[in-house]
Amino acid sequence: MEQVSKYSLSDKKKSEYIDALTPELLLLRTKAEISQEEIANIIGISRQSYGAIERKTRKMSWNTLL
């Protein structure tokens, strides 16, 4: 039997968290007074990828959220 940690999240739950955070990205970044380039470097993705996530043309991965 496969052991599942009590800290595991289903793909559905992960998607719900991503969907809840994505609309807030621009506001949060603006409040932090940080550029797309700066935040992209901090989280380890390209500025183009971050911009697409912020514009909602690309879905954020769970690893990026973390």
N, CA, C and O of each residue as an XYZ file, in Angstrom:
264
protein
N       0.843     -1.181      0.000
C       0.000      0.000      0.000
C       0.887      1.243      0.000
O       1.844      1.332      0.770
N       0.563      2.199     -0.868
C       1.331      3.440     -0.972
C       1.046      4.335      0.236
O      -0.103      4.565      0.611
N       2.118      4.824      0.820
C       1.962      5.696      1.985
C       1.849      7.150      1.515
O       2.662      7.619      0.719
N       0.853      7.838      2.008
C       0.634      9.237      1.644
C       0.826     10.085      2.892
O       0.250      9.813      3.946
N       1.634     11.100      2.751
C       1.883     12.000      3.874
C       0.639     12.828      4.161
O      -0.130     13.160      3.259
N       0.461     13.151      5.425
C      -0.673     14.011      5.768
C      -0.487     15.416      5.210
O      -1.408     16.232      5.238
N       0.715     15.694      4.702
C       0.997     17.006      4.127
C       0.864     17.019      2.605
O       1.097     18.050      1.974
N       0.497     15.900      2.019
C       0.318     15.821      0.568
C      -0.948     16.561      0.151
O      -1.952     16.567      0.862
N      -0.870     17.175     -1.008
C      -2.046     17.848     -1.564
C      -2.397     17.197     -2.896
O      -1.513     16.790     -3.649
N      -3.660     17.105     -3.172
C      -4.099     16.578     -4.461
C      -3.790     17.610     -5.542
O      -3.604     18.792     -5.252
N      -3.737     17.149     -6.789
C      -3.523     18.065     -7.903
C      -4.630     19.109     -7.965
O      -4.386     20.264     -8.315
N      -5.841     18.700     -7.624
C      -6.977     19.638     -7.625
C      -6.752     20.751     -6.600
O      -6.980     21.924     -6.894
N      -6.306     20.383     -5.404
C      -6.077     21.368     -4.351
C      -4.926     22.299     -4.738
O      -5.002     23.506     -4.511
N      -3.867     21.746     -5.317
C      -2.737     22.564     -5.781
C      -3.228     23.584     -6.812
O      -2.861     24.758     -6.761
N      -4.057     23.123     -7.742
C      -4.594     24.006     -8.777
C      -5.457     25.108     -8.159
O      -5.435     26.248     -8.624
N      -6.212     24.773     -7.117
C      -7.035     25.780     -6.433
C      -6.151     26.864     -5.802
O      -6.472     28.049     -5.882
N      -5.047     26.461     -5.181
C      -4.131     27.432     -4.583
C      -3.499     28.320     -5.653
O      -3.384     29.532     -5.473
N      -3.094     27.715     -6.759
C      -2.503     28.484     -7.864
C      -3.528     29.476     -8.415
O      -3.213     30.644     -8.643
N      -4.747     29.001     -8.624
C      -5.802     29.862     -9.168
C      -6.161     31.007     -8.214
O      -6.561     32.082     -8.662
N      -6.024     30.784     -6.918
C      -6.320     31.838     -5.945
C      -5.207     32.886     -5.897
O      -5.478     34.071     -5.705
N      -3.971     32.457     -6.070
C      -2.840     33.383     -5.984
C      -2.623     34.198     -7.263
O      -2.288     35.380     -7.197
N      -2.812     33.575     -8.407
C      -2.482     34.222     -9.684
C      -3.112     35.608     -9.861
O      -2.401     36.528    -10.265
N      -4.405     35.809     -9.583
C      -4.982     37.143     -9.783
C      -4.382     38.220     -8.866
O      -4.536     39.413     -9.127
N      -3.708     37.805     -7.808
C      -3.134     38.754     -6.844
C      -1.681     39.125     -7.140
O      -1.128     40.006     -6.483
N      -1.058     38.470     -8.112
C       0.374     38.657     -8.343
C       0.760     40.099     -8.653
O       1.713     40.620     -8.073
N       0.041     40.746     -9.551
C       0.373     42.121     -9.926
C       0.278     43.044     -8.721
O       1.185     43.842     -8.485
N      -0.792     42.951     -7.963
C      -0.976     43.797     -6.786
C       0.131     43.543     -5.763
O       0.715     44.488     -5.231
N       0.418     42.281     -5.491
C       1.462     41.952     -4.513
C       2.832     42.459     -4.960
O       3.592     43.004     -4.159
N       3.139     42.275     -6.244
C       4.432     42.731     -6.762
C       4.522     44.250     -6.718
O       5.569     44.804     -6.381
N       3.438     44.918     -7.055
C       3.410     46.383     -7.025
C       3.593     46.895     -5.600
O       4.355     47.832     -5.366
N       2.893     46.278     -4.652
C       3.040     46.684     -3.249
C       4.460     46.469     -2.743
O       4.953     47.245     -1.925
N       5.115     45.424     -3.224
C       6.489     45.134     -2.809
C       7.504     46.008     -3.548
O       8.698     45.983     -3.248
N       7.008     46.783     -4.522
C       7.858     47.665     -5.331
C       9.028     46.892     -5.953
O      10.194     47.260     -5.810
N       8.669     45.816     -6.641
C       9.660     44.958     -7.270
C       9.283     44.759     -8.738
O       8.104     44.648     -9.072
N      10.275     44.715     -9.595
C      10.012     44.544    -11.028
C       9.777     43.072    -11.356
O      10.106     42.184    -10.570
N       9.204     42.835    -12.526
C       9.019     41.463    -12.983
C      10.374     40.764    -13.083
O      10.497     39.594    -12.720
N      11.374     41.465    -13.564
C      12.721     40.903    -13.696
C      13.260     40.465    -12.331
O      13.812     39.373    -12.195
N      13.094     41.321    -11.330
C      13.605     41.007     -9.992
C      12.900     39.784     -9.396
O      13.550     38.880     -8.871
N      11.579     39.765     -9.480
C      10.862     38.630     -8.880
C      11.139     37.345     -9.649
O      11.240     36.273     -9.052
N      11.261     37.446    -10.968
C      11.578     36.265    -11.774
C      12.936     35.696    -11.359
O      13.090     34.480    -11.243
N      13.912     36.562    -11.138
C      15.228     36.097    -10.699
C      15.154     35.442     -9.323
O      15.814     34.432     -9.079
N      14.362     36.008     -8.433
C      14.226     35.464     -7.078
C      13.632     34.052     -7.106
O      14.096     33.166     -6.388
N      12.608     33.848     -7.936
C      11.940     32.546     -7.946
C      12.532     31.580     -8.979
O      12.126     30.420     -9.048
N      13.480     32.054     -9.772
C      14.203     31.163    -10.673
C      13.543     30.855    -11.995
O      13.710     29.763    -12.538
N      12.784     31.820    -12.525
C      12.204     31.654    -13.856
C      12.545     32.898    -14.680
O      13.040     33.889    -14.142
N      12.280     32.840    -15.979
C      12.573     34.003    -16.832
C      11.540     35.108    -16.608
O      10.437     34.847    -16.129
N      11.901     36.331    -16.956
C      10.964     37.443    -16.842
C       9.778     37.217    -17.765
O       8.647     37.563    -17.424
N      10.032     36.635    -18.941
C       8.951     36.373    -19.884
C       7.954     35.367    -19.304
O       6.743     35.531    -19.453
N       8.463     34.337    -18.650
C       7.578     33.343    -18.027
C       6.766     33.981    -16.906
O       5.561     33.754    -16.795
N       7.436     34.782    -16.072
C       6.710     35.432    -14.983
C       5.631     36.363    -15.531
O       4.505     36.380    -15.034
N       5.981     37.136    -16.555
C       5.005     38.050    -17.159
C       3.793     37.314    -17.697
O       2.661     37.775    -17.547
N       4.030     36.160    -18.327
C       2.916     35.366    -18.859
C       2.033     34.834    -17.724
O       0.812     34.772    -17.867
N       2.637     34.455    -16.613
C       1.859     33.994    -15.454
C       1.030     35.149    -14.906
O      -0.151     34.981    -14.602
N       1.644     36.312    -14.782
C       0.946     37.479    -14.248
C      -0.207     37.905    -15.157
O      -1.246     38.359    -14.678
N      -0.017     37.756    -16.483
C      -1.077     38.103    -17.450
C      -2.107     36.987    -17.613
O      -3.103     37.143    -18.320
N      -1.852     35.861    -16.948
C      -2.745     34.700    -16.991
C      -2.784     34.030    -18.358
O      -3.787     33.412    -18.716
N      -1.690     34.145    -19.134
C      -1.601     33.430    -20.403
C      -0.817     32.135    -20.230
O      -0.728     31.329    -21.156
N      -0.250     31.940    -19.043
C       0.475     30.720    -18.698
C       0.144     30.377    -17.254
O       0.134     31.246    -16.382
N      -0.125     29.102    -17.012
C      -0.453     28.681    -15.645
C       0.839     28.446    -14.851
O       1.782     27.817    -15.330
N       0.845     28.965    -13.645
C       1.981     28.788    -12.753
C       2.079     27.317    -12.343
O       1.063     26.666    -12.099
N       3.303     26.802    -12.270
C       3.484     25.437    -11.788
C       3.490     25.433    -10.262
O       3.672     26.470     -9.624
N       3.290     24.256     -9.693
C       3.309     24.128     -8.235
C       4.695     24.485     -7.698
O       4.809     25.134     -6.658
N       5.748     24.066     -8.402
C       7.113     24.382     -7.964
C       7.362     25.886     -7.961
O       8.037     26.398     -7.067
N       6.835     26.586     -8.932
C       6.988     28.038     -8.975
C       6.244     28.670     -7.808
O       6.757     29.594     -7.178
N       5.050     28.189     -7.514
C       4.304     28.714     -6.376
C       5.099     28.539     -5.087
O       5.178     29.452     -4.266
N       5.684     27.359     -4.919
C       6.441     27.111     -3.696
C       7.642     28.030     -3.612
O       8.402     27.966     -2.646
